[in-house]
Amino acid sequence: MRDKYYGYPIYSQMGPNVDKRECEIMPGDIVALTDVKLKGFKGLQSYNLHIGTSGGPLLAIVHEYEGGKKHKVKVYQAALQANTFPSVEATSYRLDDLKSGTIQVFRVEEA
């Protein structure tokens, strides 16, 4: 199945359950975060994060993926701060910290 806007779907996760894993996530893949709620720990502090809306996903580009035990994806995305000059920021998300919402990763096809 191919999504005409983002590319070929290679990874899909709804809540804590992985629905689809075709291959390893690589730099250059597109991540779509739709109504995502993350809850976990960064160092010794806990964090809660709500990203994207049900109206439209937050899109990001993968620049690094740490598989194995961490399942951490590092991405470039549009800055989320209100009332600032539009810019790009680098951030990371642990896929294991997903509590609700949908994370999808797409591979851009060659022309």
N, C-alpha and C positions, 0 to 999 in steps of 0.2 A: 504494500500500500504506500502511495507516495502523496505527500502534501505538496500542493502546487506552489505554495508561498515560501516555504522554508527549506525544502529538500527532502531527502529520504529519512524517515524516522529510524533511529538506531537504538534509542533508549527511552523508556517511558516508566514513570513511577507515580502512582496515586497513593497518597498517604505513605505509610511505612512499607507498602508492598510494591516490589518491582514487577511491572507487567511485561516488559519487553526489554531484552538486552541482546541486540544483534551482534555487536562487536565492541571493542574498546573505544572509549571516548578519546578524541584526539584534538590537538590545537586546530582552530579554524572551524570547529563545529558550532552550530547555533543552539543556544539553550533558551527555551521558552518557559517562564515561570508564571503560572496562572493561579491566583488566589492561594499562594503558598504561605504556610505557617511553619516556621522552624523553631525548635526549642532544644537547647543543648548547653554545652559548656565551651567557653573559650578561655583556656588556662584554668584558673580557679573560680572564675565568675560565670554564673549562668546567664543566658540571654534568651530573649523572645523576639522574633522578627516576623513581620507580615509584609509580603512582597506581592506585587501584581494585583489585579482586580479581576473579577469574573467577567468584566466587560472587555478586557484585552490583556494579553500577557506582557510581562516585562521581558524584552529580548536582550541577550548578551552573547558575546563571542568568547569561546574557550581559548585561553592561552596556556593552560597547564592542567593536567589531571593526575591526581595521586590515587591510584587504584589500591588494591590490596586491602589492608585493614581500615584505612582512613576514608576512602571514597569521597575525597575532597576535590571539587572542581573550582579552579581559579579562572575568573572571567573579567572581561572588559565590558562595562555597561554605562548607560547614561547616568549622570549624577542624579541622585534622588532628592537632594536638598531643594526646598522651595525658595523662590526669589533669589536665585543665583544665576550667574552667567552659565549657559549650557556648556557642559564639559563631560569628559569621559573619566571614569574612575575604575580602578582595579579592586576587586573584592573576591572573596572566596565563600563557598557554601559547602557544608558537609551534607551529602545526600542522605546519610543515616539519620540526620536530625529532623527530617521532614515528618511533620505530624498530620497535616492535611493539605489539600491542594494537589496540583499536578506539575511535575517537572518532565519536560520532554526535550530530547536532544536530537537534532537533525544534522545529517551530513549533506553538505552542499555538493550537488552533482556537477560534473564537468560538462561544459557546453559541447 
